[in-house]
Amino acid sequence: MHKTSGKEKMPLLFIGHGSPMNAVLINDYTKSMSVLGTALPRPAAILVISAHWLTNGTYITSSDKPKQIYDFYGFPQELYNIKYPCGGSLEASVYIKNALARFGAELSEEWGIDHASWSVLKYIFPKADVPVIELSLDMKKPEKYHYEMGRELRKLRENGILIIGSGDTVHNLRMMDFDDINAKPYDWAIEFDKNIKTAILNHDHEKIIDYKKMGKSAELSVPSTEHYLPLLYVLGASENNEKISFPHESIQGKSISMLCVKFETMEQ
């Protein structure tokens, strides 16, 4: 991979992707994703830490033509008609594997690009002309382990790779209002999202790693960790002296946070 100067260091994103239906909707969230895309430098490749690739061990997609995965069912046909024909990059995949060598990361052609990637990237990079690679989540490892993996990913940003953690800070499907995406959020969802945002701004990563200490709001907001863990990778890959912004903030269906976070060097 080509090493860039500090000024060209890639930004870093956490994207709340929510329901797959956002891929076919025009709303404040999808509009903000399109705007976000116009403000980003063009990367050599994109690495997505996906809330939807759950594994025993850590894997990195390595196909030059990754398959598009529709990892959901029961949705309108228009969602299954969406095509995001991005390529992959074996060179970038090998580079990422080497960066995560001490974690035993391995390459895999068995997975592809799931909706944690394409439902977001169709707005941010609509031309699908940047190689996309996915990183899986080892669900047997604790939160601190995922954060430490993020620390190892820092070097990617200086080599043209845009890192995106795609999940949701608040993700409770059992309590979601599927009929009204704009329904008033639960108080606990608002509380937890606010606490996470404040901790991000204060660089209090330990509080975010040990989120269970936040009590009932954390228990309800993170009933399972797969959508929360991508945030820990992004925090690990960030630097304390970076500018932090929030390209979008909302809660859909009462219990799904669409909070998005952007880290970038002060020169950008």
Rosetta blueprint (number, residue, H / E / L):
1 M L
2 H L
3 K L
4 T L
5 S L
6 G H
7 K H
8 E H
9 K L
10 M L
11 P L
12 L E
13 L E
14 F E
15 I E
16 G E
17 H L
18 G L
19 S L
20 P H
21 M H
22 N H
23 A H
24 V H
25 L L
26 I L
27 N L
28 D H
29 Y H
30 T H
31 K H
32 S H
33 M H
34 S H
35 V H
36 L H
37 G H
38 T H
39 A L
40 L L
41 P L
42 R L
43 P L
44 A L
45 A E
46 I E
47 L E
48 V E
49 I E
50 S E
51 A E
52 H E
53 W E
54 L E
55 T E
56 N L
57 G L
58 T L
59 Y E
60 I E
61 T E
62 S L
63 S L
64 D L
65 K L
66 P L
67 K L
68 Q E
69 I L
70 Y L
71 D L
72 F L
73 Y L
74 G L
75 F L
76 P L
77 Q H
78 E H
79 L H
80 Y H
81 N L
82 I L
83 K L
84 Y L
85 P L
86 C L
87 G L
88 G L
89 S L
90 L H
91 E H
92 A H
93 S H
94 V H
95 Y H
96 I H
97 K H
98 N H
99 A H
100 L L
101 A H
102 R H
103 F H
104 G L
105 A L
106 E E
107 L E
108 S E
109 E L
110 E L
111 W L
112 G L
113 I E
114 D L
115 H H
116 A H
117 S H
118 W H
119 S H
120 V H
121 L H
122 K H
123 Y H
124 I H
125 F L
126 P L
127 K L
128 A L
129 D L
130 V L
131 P L
132 V E
133 I E
134 E E
135 L E
136 S E
137 L E
138 D E
139 M L
140 K L
141 K L
142 P L
143 E H
144 K H
145 Y H
146 H H
147 Y H
148 E H
149 M H
150 G H
151 R H
152 E H
153 L L
154 R H
155 K H
156 L H
157 R H
158 E H
159 N H
160 G L
161 I E
162 L E
163 I E
164 I E
165 G E
166 S E
167 G E
168 D L
169 T L
170 V L
171 H E
172 N L
173 L H
174 R H
175 M H
176 M L
177 D L
178 F L
179 D L
180 D L
181 I L
182 N L
183 A L
184 K L
185 P L
186 Y L
187 D H
188 W H
189 A H
190 I H
191 E H
192 F H
193 D H
194 K H
195 N H
196 I H
197 K H
198 T H
199 A H
200 I H
201 L H
202 N L
203 H L
204 D L
205 H H
206 E H
207 K H
208 I H
209 I H
210 D L
211 Y H
212 K H
213 K H
214 M H
215 G L
216 K H
217 S H
218 A H
219 E H
220 L H
221 S H
222 V L
223 P L
224 S L
225 T L
226 E L
227 H L
228 Y L
229 L H
230 P H
231 L H
232 L H
233 Y H
234 V H
235 L H
236 G H
237 A H
238 S L
239 E L
240 N L
241 N L
242 E L
243 K E
244 I E
245 S E
246 F E
247 P E
248 H E
249 E L
250 S L
251 I E
252 Q E
253 G L
254 K L
255 S L
256 I E
257 S E
258 M L
259 L L
260 C E
261 V E
262 K E
263 F E
264 E E
265 T L
266 M L
267 E L
268 Q L
